[in-house]
Every structure is written in structure tokens, then in C-alpha cells.
Amino acid sequence: MQFMCLIYSAEGSGPQPGTEEFGAYIQAYMAYTQKMKEAGKLVAGDALQPIATATTVSLETGKMETVDGPFAETKEQLGGYYLLECDDMDDALKCAAEIPTAKHGRVEVRPVMVFD
């Protein structure tokens, strides 16, 4: 089964670029990614650019409308994701708990509907 792990945190929370802690944080992500690759669980994963780069699209009025920024106004923002191949939800939750941002943010885990 595939599971999407959506990584959320408040902007500015966690280790910041230019600090000693940030280097260790990035290394933890690299190690996690490598561990998931070696376990045959990693399908895909990427970080996202900051929310200031987001544009939201809607066709509610019948024509395309765009709004600068993310869809939801929240303290926590979607910062990246991992798509994992896991045995079941328990396995996916265990893997998600190892994502470094889980220590200062949240990781939402959802089963993926795979259409053939």
C-alpha cells in the first residue's frame, strides 16, 4: 500500500538555516531518506518552496481565478512530503514518526487511492 506523509510546520519553527542545528537537521533528513530507500519504501519525496511562492487556482466562477498564497490560512504550512510503500497503516505511522519535522511540527499520513 502507498501512503502519503504530508509534512507540516509553522514557518520559523525548528532549526533555521545558518545555524549549527540546521546542518544536523538536514543530515537527519538525508539519513531518513536513505533509510527509506534502502528499505524499499521510498516512492517519492520532496520539499516545497516557501508559502510566499504559492498560488491557488479556482474555477468556481467558471473562469480561472488565482490568489497569491496557499489555499488555507493556517500557522502550519505544508513543507514537503514523502510517498512511501508500506505494509499497512501501522508501518506507515512508524515511518512517519521518524521524519525529522515530527519533532516540531506534524506529519499527516493518508493512504493513497491507486487507480489502475
Kinemage of the C-alpha trace (Angstrom):
@kinemage 1
@onewidth
@group {chain A} dominant
@subgroup {mainchain}
@vectorlist {calphas} color= white
{ca met a 1} P 0.000 0.000 0.000
{ca gln a 2} L 1.113 3.537 -0.661
{ca phe a 3} L 0.894 6.231 1.993
{ca met a 4} L 1.387 9.986 1.613
{ca cys a 5} L 3.185 11.616 4.513
{ca leu a 6} L 2.432 15.347 4.414
{ca ile a 7} L 4.901 17.368 6.476
{ca tyr a 8} L 3.550 20.471 8.242
{ca ser a 9} L 5.231 23.026 10.479
{ca ala a 10} L 4.904 26.688 11.356
{ca glu a 11} L 7.238 28.917 9.352
{ca gly a 12} L 10.257 29.706 11.501
{ca ser a 13} L 9.800 26.720 13.811
{ca gly a 14} L 12.543 24.163 14.025
{ca pro a 15} L 16.208 24.665 13.183
{ca gln a 16} L 16.884 27.698 10.973
{ca pro a 17} L 19.318 27.983 8.033
{ca gly a 18} L 22.716 29.275 9.068
{ca thr a 19} L 22.639 27.650 12.498
{ca glu a 20} L 24.599 24.648 13.671
{ca glu a 21} L 21.315 22.863 14.426
{ca phe a 22} L 20.161 23.291 10.814
{ca gly a 23} L 23.085 21.246 9.483
{ca ala a 24} L 22.197 18.378 11.812
{ca tyr a 25} L 18.518 18.720 10.831
{ca ile a 26} L 19.302 18.419 7.114
{ca gln a 27} L 21.589 15.459 7.830
{ca ala a 28} L 18.711 13.800 9.699
{ca tyr a 29} L 16.528 14.241 6.599
{ca met a 30} L 19.234 12.819 4.347
{ca ala a 31} L 19.647 9.820 6.673
{ca tyr a 32} L 15.871 9.265 6.811
{ca thr a 33} L 15.576 9.424 3.027
{ca gln a 34} L 18.441 6.954 2.630
{ca lys a 35} L 16.892 4.610 5.208
{ca met a 36} L 13.555 4.610 3.342
{ca lys a 37} L 15.372 3.974 0.023
{ca glu a 38} L 17.329 1.065 1.453
{ca ala a 39} L 14.151 -0.393 2.987
{ca gly a 40} L 12.456 -0.235 -0.431
{ca lys a 41} L 9.760 2.066 0.947
{ca leu a 42} L 10.569 5.367 -0.794
{ca val a 43} L 8.410 6.053 -3.849
{ca ala a 44} L 8.982 9.836 -3.938
{ca gly a 45} L 9.659 12.779 -1.673
{ca asp a 46} L 10.440 16.456 -1.986
{ca ala a 47} L 10.478 19.695 -0.049
{ca leu a 48} L 8.346 22.605 -1.199
{ca gln a 49} L 9.355 26.220 -1.720
{ca pro a 50} L 8.123 28.694 0.976
{ca ile a 51} L 4.438 29.631 1.049
{ca ala a 52} L 5.272 33.063 -0.377
{ca thr a 53} L 5.803 31.268 -3.724
{ca ala a 54} L 2.360 29.598 -3.713
{ca thr a 55} L -0.554 30.476 -5.989
{ca thr a 56} L -4.016 28.968 -5.555
{ca val a 57} L -6.227 28.318 -8.613
{ca ser a 58} L -10.017 28.116 -8.675
{ca leu a 59} L -12.669 27.712 -11.372
{ca glu a 60} L -15.672 28.316 -9.079
{ca thr a 61} L -16.996 31.193 -11.216
{ca gly a 62} L -16.467 29.297 -14.458
{ca lys a 63} L -13.244 31.104 -15.271
{ca met a 64} L -9.788 30.708 -13.832
{ca glu a 65} L -9.121 32.834 -10.787
{ca thr a 66} L -5.784 32.911 -8.970
{ca val a 67} L -4.903 34.084 -5.488
{ca asp a 68} L -1.377 34.561 -4.173
{ca gly a 69} L -0.530 32.226 -1.349
{ca pro a 70} L -1.692 28.862 -0.081
{ca phe a 71} L -5.318 27.706 -0.046
{ca ala a 72} L -5.581 27.569 3.744
{ca glu a 73} L -4.598 30.349 6.123
{ca thr a 74} L -3.003 28.456 8.992
{ca lys a 75} L 0.007 28.713 11.276
{ca glu a 76} L 1.361 25.435 9.988
{ca gln a 77} L 2.157 25.041 6.318
{ca leu a 78} L 2.772 22.106 4.025
{ca gly a 79} L 6.528 21.997 3.620
{ca gly a 80} L 7.059 18.715 1.813
{ca tyr a 81} L 6.050 15.107 1.508
{ca tyr a 82} L 7.154 11.519 1.298
{ca leu a 83} L 5.248 8.930 -0.703
{ca leu a 84} L 6.014 5.580 0.916
{ca glu a 85} L 5.210 1.976 0.115
{ca cys a 86} L 4.378 0.376 3.475
{ca asp a 87} L 2.831 -2.878 4.675
{ca asp a 88} L -0.084 -1.156 6.433
{ca met a 89} L -1.061 1.990 8.340
{ca asp a 90} L 0.880 0.925 11.435
{ca asp a 91} L 4.041 0.583 9.355
{ca ala a 92} L 3.373 3.968 7.693
{ca leu a 93} L 2.850 5.677 11.065
{ca lys a 94} L 6.068 4.194 12.385
{ca cys a 95} L 7.935 5.519 9.338
{ca ala a 96} L 6.259 8.930 9.577
{ca ala a 97} L 7.263 9.282 13.224
{ca glu a 98} L 10.909 9.176 12.099
{ca ile a 99} L 10.535 12.220 9.805
{ca pro a 100} L 12.628 14.964 11.474
{ca thr a 101} L 9.886 17.613 11.355
{ca ala a 102} L 7.668 15.412 13.553
{ca lys a 103} L 9.714 16.778 16.487
{ca his a 104} L 8.463 20.365 15.988
{ca gly a 105} L 5.571 20.037 13.540
{ca arg a 106} L 3.124 17.419 12.350
{ca val a 107} L 3.081 14.675 9.743
{ca glu a 108} L -0.277 13.739 8.264
{ca val a 109} L -0.392 10.165 6.963
{ca arg a 110} L -3.021 9.160 4.422
{ca pro a 111} L -3.483 6.025 2.330
{ca val a 112} L -3.253 6.695 -1.399
{ca met a 113} L -6.027 5.533 -3.722
{ca val a 114} L -4.191 3.919 -6.615
{ca phe a 115} L -6.316 3.809 -9.753
{ca asp a 116} L -5.316 1.210 -12.328
